[in-house]
């Protein structure tokens, strides 16, 4: 019992200290993405820290299970640990994640992030390139009125043209610079050759949207949580601990990559073709993303069943040795 409580204590320590440290690090990332050339960098701004805290807290729910599995590989202590893990899983997805979303919604309704972000726009006096065009802002970009710019098309023989950009216009520089505010910063830090197959932000959005839609939608989302939780069954699958670690890493990566790809624009034609088969026509009447729910549930059941079978076989072998 004491070891089970200690296991839960480790979870709480990781929750508090891990969230605080990751929040500070992620806020630095937001500082970089919001930085504009010609402006001093302001570190640890209130808005960035608040957004970082809620995002990291949500990501924590996806990653804490595997972290505890690594601890379990090094320090196994029987069935009490398994029950403690189940309790932690239930606590994370029925209390921590929903409360984080509710608190985030409350803060967003009472803190005007948009106004704070608009206080600092693109700085004038710099050349910025998007594709074949070069832009020069005659003045600082203003979100509340028109901004004067000079635009040059390097692939055209025409001279540079003078134009104004209205505050409500979808300005090319702002679109091309995302997720950074300034395309100069994006071209400095971002490496287009690196492909990120895991998109935790899309998974967090999926969970929060599901929770806001009600019990059934959130229950369907929990199929992803169940798939992640099930990798606990791999923590003692092999006699060599390194293989257990590799199995957890590969399984977690497969779950997160598949779910991330499901919501990616490039994967949507494949998803539409899958739904056209008609296998999910009945379930689609009641739930959304039924194919995703099906895959996550089946994956979780397979891993859980494999873990239970391994546990039974190990207990049987130990009993035979004692006899």
Steps between C-alpha positions, in 0.01 A plus 500: 500500500783738586666433166174572318466831683863577417422428134214752515730748675747471213215581262410814696862615517540452126171679444602808699873530434486368145219736404674803652833429329343417164280811523805723534675328210194516275445866586852563368394332176196728482728799561700398193192444283358840603829684461527756220818639346594839637319455831651405837409148612287499814539168682238327715208725414180432689299402195764257376536337841123457534466342156806283563362374830169384354662340196767318700244383756294347220806338337595360839189281492624330183854439625476424873388140446808400298727680748353297785543186290874569486504529878309174527761323285771592750287463815226236464311405816193300407126546462481806727706690247258405223200621700686822581568546128132450417408756768750748355364441150143565619607808698687646203223468244193556719636781719829655386431531126136622533588745779788635294261563211240668722760725661647581160155597369440722802834678460450546124164663568655742749842569347522670162792322332416649160544858621831418666635329186396789278696750705815394315478458124759463226772764515549731204834556329576132425492299178292183526478236228206270427552278198596719205384822665690736726313731736625815666287657772524876488363510855422257779211268419189623678210271586258791539560699181659476155873438460711626211730248331714463186467173308748363244445189286845357421362285216339795323653780296259748656627758743428480869152620590375698792188372678316519827388207711177528695484370856235240415686373193659152496850642460744266323782560748284402796375181333842393371665560836280264703549358758747786546386860501788621281614308191855623564501303825340202328768489231766518772375221728276272298648211302258390228687168464378385843161331493307479825273196488370545855273800549404516867317827445249336265446221754449751782251689283324171424467424870379846597251514214368156593458602864311814400259289289387284789540161663473276192750702297746506789452127558596440137809715544596290802564213259827682428568529873426129537745412222772705671418352840512145364874517430541434873455136398829521309703604804564136595446330165864395462762378744745759369400847621650672198255315277214615723615861465525464121154342484350791693676762285394333174139446613457853634652647184269289283192614694590870493611495135186325381270734693695805381485387138127437531443873555760617247387650171717261298327195651142618442461342150594163652251547784221584255573185299489289817160639597369442146540126552190513719631297793451793737166625364306382805740635764533830314135568584586527868866601524762691305837360393374145546793355303745670735307379805497147358876489434590647840269260682623192313862599555437554870322166536778312321774648718296455819419138415864429419605648833244292692605179322865573576414561865310169525780307331758654730295418810447144376872454440584631847243269659642198316851586619377523860328161471 
